[in-house]
């Protein structure tokens, strides 16, 4: 049985349940491909072992068919490697199956309207989809069972991926955040308290302020926070702000009392599409970014795109660099989508990567596309160069070394060389924590949507790419 290692489907099977015609097989296969997990369609496995389902159902009768189905589902859930499972519509009628799902899987109810389900199922050879009135009664009868067994609900691939890491993307989602702070504490960017959407926190919940920007990610900022926090081991920190606030507050949560629960509430574009998801927390040292930190996933991420309405345009541009990075990795022009769709698509992509590699031991490294150069420029500037500006330049360098066109970065982000000390930037590049023996290991693109990581290039090539990012 798979042992859970984090919130949601992290370290456990992701099981899709729902009525016939919901699209579990199609959605499950796509989720598995994006999350780089094995895919098991229990209906297909049942047919492989015992023959066509309509013949089984009619030849054996429903009770014996359910017994065979129960055994197939139990075998799938017994696998040690976390997989994506698509269960037949009636599989959850088995009490044994429901028990096994609770023990070893994160269960998502893939929802479908009854009219859509009937439209799809009536053209099939499904034994229970021959009479529309009976079909609709069955739909109503099973709905409470799906709700009872499910940990989350979703309607599409992106919804399955985000719910699998307890990430909620919805306008108005901020309204539910104050209740999460009960019995805990709030840690927020000091600039947020005066904004009109600032939540009204429950009585007695302390609010701790962190400095804005990169100064939040320092021992000078986090040490007083440790002293001030009064959260119990069973309490919770609600972190509200941009990427630097979440990095620092998440690190405080990871280390205070050897780790307490936390909820991430990102309020900037860069945080909503990237920084809030995945549990990488940390602070900076003088010689580099994020050199002290921990993997500590939030139990919940609440993304309300409505708060971006108050985001200054320069800060939105910083987040757009991460959107372009994600689009290059996914081979999708995500930056062309309406804002809420863009945020959701980026969040879903990152959730897929984290599900496949939560501790960055392999594939998750692709999310550092452009960041090796970006971190070097930031460190060499004493962090006066904004992160998004540095990432935009880093993407230019990565694409040039990949032999790929740079037009998207130039047209969407329009990065300009920065004035930093060249030797300091090169030294910072050599200290990159993903390097080996003082040599950086890069993320490059064979083509859009086809990244490679851990790539080493001759020092002369890497230095030339870095120099091109620095103004004379």
Buried (B, 14 or more C-beta within 10 A) or exposed (E): EBEBEBBBBBBBBBBBBBBBBBBBBEBBBBBBEBBEBBBBBBBBBBBEEBEEBEEBBEEBEBEEBBEBBBBBBBEBBEBEEBBBBBBBBBBBBBEEBBEBBEEBBBBBBBBBEBEBBBEBBBEEEBBBBEEEEEBBEBBEEBBEBBEEBBBBBBBBBBBBBBBBBBBBBBEEBBEBBBEBBBEBBBBBBBBBEEEEEBBEBBEEBBBBBBBBBBBBBBEEBBEEBEEEBEBEEEBBBBBBBBBBBBBBBBBBBBBBEEEBBBBBBBBBBBBBBBBBBBBBBBBBBEEBBBBBBBBBBBBBBBBBBBBBEEBEEEBBBBBBBBBBBBBBBBEBBBBEBEBBBBBBBBBBBBBBBBBBBBEBEEBBBBBBBBBBBBBBBBBBBEBEBBBBBBBBBBBBBBBBBBEBEBEBBBEBBEBEBBEBEBEBBBBBBBBBEBBEEEBBBBBBBEEBEEBEBEBEBEBEEBBBBBBEBBEE
